[in-house]
Amino acid sequence: MHQIAEQGVAAHALYKDGAFADEGHDGRVVLSAESNAYGWLRRTIDLLAEGDNPEEFLEHTKLELFQDQVFCFTPKGRLIALPRGATPIDFAYAVHTDVGDTCVGAKIDGRIMPVVTELTNGDEVEIIRSKGATPPAAWETVAVTGKARSAIRRATRLAIRRQYAGLGQQMLARSFTRSGKTFSREGLKPYLGKLGQKDVDDAMAAVGRGELAAADVLKAVHPDFQDSRVTKISKRTDEEGWFNLRTGIGMMFRIPSIAEAEKRGLAIPIRGAGIDTPVQFGPDGAVPGDRIVGILEPGKGIT
């Protein structure tokens, strides 16, 4: 009765500290973590007061204190403390952010194991790395520690930005080449303010995402540029078929069989994708009346 009065739901300290959470599914009151900590502290005080063996008290306290943690080791013997339920992903980021970003696998006690394996006390974890690797975005749902989750989000944002910047650079280079101009990263720097971008990578990423038209960049760098769309279309012949366009866009179009020199002049403006300039389809092109279906994928553009 004394223990219930001191530590139960009617304890004065619990009311004072607001340690109640809500009602459980069975109608009983559920106490918050603070109340559990209070109960642990009272049990520790009682054990200290009643216990005759200091070693027993120390062992009991250590077990209670670290029951929510697991302790693992690096191959060189470094101790890494992690929350219970942690995986090699959390372990890698606990060692160093660069180790986590380049992690592609893990060995636990010398055996290759999935990176989603839950670690236990005493595990020796070796992280398998690959230069240039990027952590998958899905790892964020697997990671337990806040450090790992935030690092994965940051790495994912940077990877997506690099993909968009690479796509934008290809689009700008293609647009400049069609207009008889030369594209260079350095040539964009004086016009970043006019384009409303902080740096060259931001500008190219905006083009890759479709937020900034390649024609606008071309006009900013070359104000005398006139946007003249190529409308030359050759007549159809009986020899028609499907062709795979090798321009990085990856679409299939039905085109007429025409002379190579004439096909090089074909270009078609695509509206609705944030690109105002005509898209050059290389040696093969679509003809008026053909249905063009494109799917906009992040990091790839129109596919």
Secondary structure, DSSP 4 states (H G I P E B T S, - for coil): -HHHHHHSTT-HHHHHHT-EEEE-TTSPEEE-HHHHHHHHHHHHHHHHHH-S-HHHHHHHHHHHHTTTEEEEE-TT--EEEEETT--HHHHHHHH-HHHHHTEEEEEETTEEE-TTPPP-TT-BEEEEE-TT----TTHHHH--SHHHHHHHHHHHHHHHHHHHHHHHHHHHHHHHHHTT----HHHHGGGHHHHT-SSHHHHHHHHHHTSS-HHHHHHHH-TT---------PPP-S-EEEEE-TTTT--EEEEE---HHHHTT-EEE--SSS--SEEE-TT----TT------EETTTEE-
